[in-house]
Amino acid sequence: MTVLVPDGATVRARPHRPSDPDIVATIGGTPLVALDRLFPPARFQVYAKCERFNPGGSVKDRAAKSMVEQAIATGRIVPGVSTVVESSSGNLGIALAQLCNFHRLGLVIVVDPRTTPQNLAIMRAYGAKVEVVEHRDPATGEYLPARIARVRHLLDTLPDAWWPNQYANEDNARAHHGTMREIVEALPAAPDYLFLAAGTTGTLRGCAEYLHDQQLPTRVVAVDAVGSVIFGPPEPWESSHRRTIPGHGAAVVPALLRPGLADRVVKVTDSECIRGCRSLLAEESILAGGSSGAVIAAIGQSASWIEPGSTCVAVLPDGGDRYLDTIYDDQWVESYLRQYLPPTEQERETI
């Protein structure tokens, strides 16, 4: 481009800064905020690690960045050539869509009917191809095994395809060494308790490994879904509960899980997730996603055994803007929770 200037004028070019960050470089470094209104600090202090401030909107940005960039660095995938294939209930799919678009990689995301139209639209906007598994696995009654079966089929049929396999990929867990380091560095001392949602168990394992390596005394509380098999077979009473809210819990035991990662496990229902989300919004003005509500509900359940004066950190995986048609929609909540309530007198009369 030619720039014409008056005689004697000086052309001032904007200096180039090699350190200018791209969008991927902004992943991590999320804020830690106090939840003093929801949990008055006179009893114990609670802070929230707000992962919605990652550019893709969730904690899954960290795992996606770690897995994809390590695969590129080792030559397992090649920008402009390879296709990434993964199963996701929403957030990882969005995170991978952003990363794959940035690195010029093809992407196929396998989802199920629980994935919201908004999440599907976001993934497609980034250029991802989305395949929806319509039927649950006959053996387990869950969608996840059916999604994994579709992923394996795609790996056999697509050229230069690669499966990150978030449930077994060590780089998923390694990404969260940084998550835990950020938490520790933001506080005067390591927290007494860390509450986090367990799904792939990547966040759980990564944070627990960092605490072990640094010889820190923080106790880890894993928040699981009622009906999940992550930490063992469900109790008989859990069989009547079908999980609808994604983001925590699993129908298979993740390969990343190791014995002893969690000091305690707290299970929550979908209705408790909803109440957790809505109380967080009402008291703290934080619009959070379903698994964030699960973490908040778990802290409430644990209040009786948390020692006075303790410091707790809750990892809030994502924001609530992707749950406006479900968790934050009164009509949806009423219709969804109705299946778990005793029939009304009018309903009994029609039975």
C-alpha positions in Angstrom: 0.0 0.0 0.0 1.3 3.5 -0.9 0.8 6.3 1.7 0.9 9.9 0.4 2.0 12.5 2.9 2.8 16.2 2.6 6.5 17.1 2.0 8.5 17.0 5.3 5.8 15.1 7.2 6.8 12.2 9.3 5.1 8.8 8.8 4.7 7.2 12.2 4.1 3.5 11.9 2.5 1.6 14.8 5.4 -0.3 16.5 5.2 -4.1 16.2 5.0 -5.9 19.4 6.0 -9.6 19.1 4.1 -10.3 22.3 0.7 -9.3 21.0 -1.6 -12.1 22.2 -3.9 -14.0 19.9 -7.3 -15.3 21.1 -5.8 -18.7 22.1 -3.2 -17.0 24.3 -6.0 -15.6 26.5 -7.1 -19.0 27.7 -6.5 -19.3 31.5 -5.9 -16.6 34.0 -9.6 -16.5 35.0 -10.8 -14.5 38.0 -11.2 -15.7 41.6 -14.1 -14.0 43.3 -15.5 -14.1 46.8 -19.0 -15.5 47.4 -19.6 -13.7 50.6 -23.3 -13.1 50.1 -24.1 -16.7 49.4 -21.7 -18.1 52.0 -21.2 -15.5 54.8 -17.5 -15.6 55.7 -18.2 -15.6 59.5 -18.5 -19.4 59.1 -16.0 -20.2 56.3 -14.8 -18.3 53.2 -15.8 -19.4 49.7 -14.2 -18.2 46.5 -15.2 -19.0 43.0 -12.9 -19.7 40.1 -15.0 -18.3 37.2 -14.0 -20.3 34.1 -16.7 -18.7 31.9 -14.2 -15.9 31.3 -12.1 -18.1 29.0 -12.7 -17.0 25.3 -14.7 -20.1 24.5 -16.8 -19.7 27.7 -15.8 -22.6 29.8 -13.1 -24.6 31.6 -12.9 -26.9 28.6 -10.9 -24.3 26.7 -7.9 -25.3 28.9 -8.2 -29.0 28.0 -8.8 -28.3 24.3 -5.8 -26.0 24.0 -3.5 -28.5 25.8 -4.7 -31.5 23.8 -4.7 -29.9 20.4 -1.5 -28.0 20.7 0.4 -31.0 22.0 -0.9 -33.1 19.1 0.3 -30.4 16.7 3.7 -30.2 18.4 4.2 -33.9 18.1 3.1 -34.1 14.5 0.0 -36.3 15.3 -2.2 -33.8 13.6 -1.3 -31.4 10.8 -3.1 -28.0 10.2 -4.8 -28.0 6.8 -4.8 -31.8 6.6 -6.1 -33.5 9.7 -9.6 -33.8 11.1 -10.3 -33.9 14.9 -13.2 -36.2 16.0 -14.6 -36.0 19.5 -17.6 -36.7 21.6 -19.0 -33.8 23.7 -22.1 -32.8 25.6 -21.4 -29.1 24.6 -18.5 -27.2 26.2 -15.6 -29.3 24.9 -17.2 -29.2 21.5 -17.3 -25.4 21.5 -13.7 -25.2 22.9 -12.4 -27.6 20.2 -14.4 -25.7 17.5 -12.6 -22.5 18.4 -9.2 -24.2 18.5 -9.6 -26.2 15.3 -10.9 -23.1 13.5 -7.9 -21.2 14.7 -5.4 -23.9 13.7 -7.2 -24.7 10.4 -8.1 -28.3 11.4 -11.3 -30.1 10.4 -13.6 -31.0 13.2 -16.5 -33.5 13.7 -18.3 -33.3 17.1 -20.6 -36.2 18.1 -23.3 -35.0 20.5 -26.7 -36.2 21.7 -30.2 -34.7 22.0 -29.3 -33.1 25.4 -27.0 -30.6 23.6 -28.8 -27.3 23.4 -29.6 -25.7 20.0 -27.5 -22.7 21.0 -24.4 -24.9 21.6 -25.0 -26.6 18.3 -25.2 -23.2 16.6 -21.9 -22.0 18.2 -20.0 -25.1 17.1 -21.3 -24.8 13.5 -20.5 -21.1 13.5 -16.9 -22.0 14.1 -17.0 -24.4 11.2 -17.5 -27.7 13.0 -19.5 -30.6 11.5 -22.0 -31.9 14.1 -23.4 -35.4 14.3 -26.2 -36.1 16.7 -26.6 -39.6 18.2 -30.4 -40.0 18.6 -30.6 -43.3 20.6 -29.1 -44.3 24.0 -26.8 -47.3 24.4 -29.1 -50.3 24.9 -26.9 -51.8 27.6 -26.5 -48.8 29.8 -29.4 -46.6 28.9 -26.9 -43.7 28.5 -25.9 -41.6 25.5 -22.1 -41.6 26.1 -21.3 -45.2 25.0 -23.4 -44.6 21.9 -21.5 -41.4 21.2 -18.1 -43.1 21.6 -19.2 -45.9 19.2 -20.0 -43.2 16.6 -16.6 -41.6 17.2 -14.8 -45.0 16.6 -16.8 -45.4 13.4 -15.8 -42.0 12.1 -12.1 -42.7 12.9 -12.3 -45.8 10.7 -13.9 -43.9 7.8 -12.4 -40.4 7.8 -8.8 -39.9 6.4 -6.2 -38.3 8.7 -8.7 -38.4 11.7 -7.6 -38.0 15.3 -9.5 -38.5 18.5 -8.4 -36.4 21.4 -10.3 -38.8 23.7 -10.8 -36.3 26.6 -11.6 -39.2 29.0 -8.1 -40.7 28.6 -5.9 -37.9 27.3 -3.2 -37.1 29.8 -2.9 -33.6 28.3 -6.5 -32.9 29.5 -5.3 -33.4 33.1 -2.0 -31.6 32.6 -3.9 -28.5 31.5 -5.2 -28.2 35.1 -1.9 -28.0 36.8 -2.1 -24.4 35.7 -5.7 -24.1 37.0 -4.6 -25.1 40.5 -1.5 -23.0 40.3 -3.6 -19.9 39.5 -5.8 -20.6 42.5 -2.9 -21.0 44.9 -1.1 -17.9 43.7 -4.3 -15.8 44.0 -4.7 -16.6 47.7 -2.5 -15.8 50.8 -2.2 -19.6 51.3 -3.5 -22.8 49.7 -7.2 -23.3 50.3 -8.4 -25.9 52.8 -10.9 -27.3 50.4 -11.3 -27.4 46.6 -14.8 -28.3 45.2 -14.9 -29.2 41.6 -17.3 -31.1 39.2 -16.2 -34.5 38.0 -16.9 -35.6 34.4 -13.9 -36.7 32.4 -12.0 -36.1 35.7 -9.4 -34.1 33.9 -9.8 -31.1 36.2 -9.9 -33.4 39.2 -6.7 -35.2 38.3 -4.8 -32.1 37.2 -5.6 -30.1 40.3 -4.9 -33.1 42.6 -1.6 -33.8 40.9 -0.5 -30.2 41.4 -1.4 -30.3 45.0 0.5 -33.5 45.5 3.5 -32.3 43.7 3.7 -29.1 45.7 2.9 -30.9 48.9 0.0 -28.7 49.7 -2.6 -29.7 52.3 -5.8 -28.8 50.3 -8.5 -31.5 50.4 -10.3 -32.2 47.2 -14.0 -32.6 47.1 -15.3 -34.2 43.8 -18.9 -33.3 42.9 -20.6 -36.0 41.0 -24.1 -36.5 39.6 -26.7 -38.9 41.1 -26.7 -41.9 38.9 -23.1 -41.5 37.7 -20.7 -44.4 37.8 -17.4 -42.4 38.1 -16.6 -43.3 41.7 -18.4 -46.7 41.8 -21.8 -48.3 41.0 -24.8 -46.1 41.9 -26.7 -46.9 45.0 -30.2 -48.5 44.4 -32.0 -45.3 45.2 -30.2 -43.5 42.4 -31.7 -45.8 39.7 -34.9 -43.7 39.5 -32.9 -40.5 38.6 -32.1 -39.8 35.0 -29.5 -37.2 34.4 -30.5 -34.4 32.1 -28.1 -31.5 33.0 -24.7 -32.1 31.3 -21.2 -31.2 32.5 -20.7 -33.6 35.4 -21.1 -37.3 36.0 -20.5 -40.0 33.5 -21.9 -43.4 32.4 -18.4 -44.9 32.2 -15.4 -44.7 34.5 -12.9 -42.3 32.8 -9.5 -43.7 32.0 -8.0 -40.6 33.6 -9.3 -41.4 37.0 -6.8 -42.7 39.6 -7.5 -43.9 43.2 -7.2 -41.3 45.9 -7.6 -38.2 43.7 -10.6 -37.0 45.7 -10.7 -36.9 49.5 -14.5 -36.8 49.4 -17.3 -37.3 46.9 -20.6 -35.5 47.0 -23.4 -36.4 44.7 -26.1 -34.0 43.6 -29.4 -34.3 41.7 -30.5 -32.2 38.8 -32.9 -30.3 40.9 -30.1 -29.4 43.4 -28.1 -28.1 40.4 -30.9 -25.9 39.4 -31.3 -24.5 42.9 -27.5 -24.0 43.1 -27.5 -22.0 39.8 -30.5 -19.9 40.8 -29.2 -19.1 44.3 -25.8 -18.1 42.8 -27.6 -15.7 40.5 -29.9 -14.3 43.1 -27.2 -13.7 45.8 -24.0 -13.1 43.8 -25.4 -11.9 40.3 -23.3 -14.8 38.7 -25.1 -16.5 35.8 -23.6 -19.9 35.9 -24.0 -23.2 34.1 -25.4 -26.5 35.4 -22.3 -28.1 36.8 -21.5 -24.8 38.5 -24.8 -25.1 40.3 -23.8 -28.7 41.3 -20.6 -27.4 42.9 -22.6 -24.7 44.8 -25.1 -27.3 46.0 -22.3 -29.6 47.2 -20.8 -26.8 49.3 -24.2 -26.2 50.9 -24.5 -29.9 51.6 -21.0 -29.9 53.1 -21.5 -26.9 55.4 -22.0 -29.2 58.5 -18.5 -30.7 58.3 -16.4 -27.8 56.9 -14.4 -26.5 59.8 -15.0 -22.9 60.9 -12.5 -20.5 59.5 -11.8 -22.7 56.5 -11.1 -21.4 53.0 -12.9 -23.1 50.1 -12.6 -22.7 46.4 -15.3 -23.7 44.0 -14.4 -24.2 40.3 -17.3 -22.9 38.3 -16.9 -24.6 34.9 -19.0 -22.3 32.7 -21.6 -19.6 32.4 -25.4 -19.8 32.3 -26.0 -18.0 29.0 -26.1 -21.5 27.3 -28.8 -22.7 29.8 -31.4 -19.9 29.4 -33.9 -22.2 27.8 -33.5 -24.8 30.6 -32.2 -24.0 34.0 -33.3 -20.4 33.9 -36.6 -21.0 32.2 -39.4 -21.3 34.8 -41.6 -23.3 32.5 -38.9 -25.8 31.7 -38.0 -26.2 35.3 -41.5 -26.8 36.4 -42.2 -29.4 33.7 -38.8 -31.1 34.3 -39.1 -31.2 38.1 -42.7 -32.4 37.9 -41.6 -35.9 37.1 -39.9 -36.2 40.5 -42.8 -34.8 42.5 -45.8 -36.8 43.9 -48.8 -36.5 41.7 -51.2 -33.7 42.5 -54.8 -34.5 43.6 -56.1 -33.7 40.2 -53.5 -35.9 38.6 -54.4 -38.8 41.0 -58.0 -38.5 40.0 -57.1 -39.0 36.3 -55.0 -42.1 36.9 
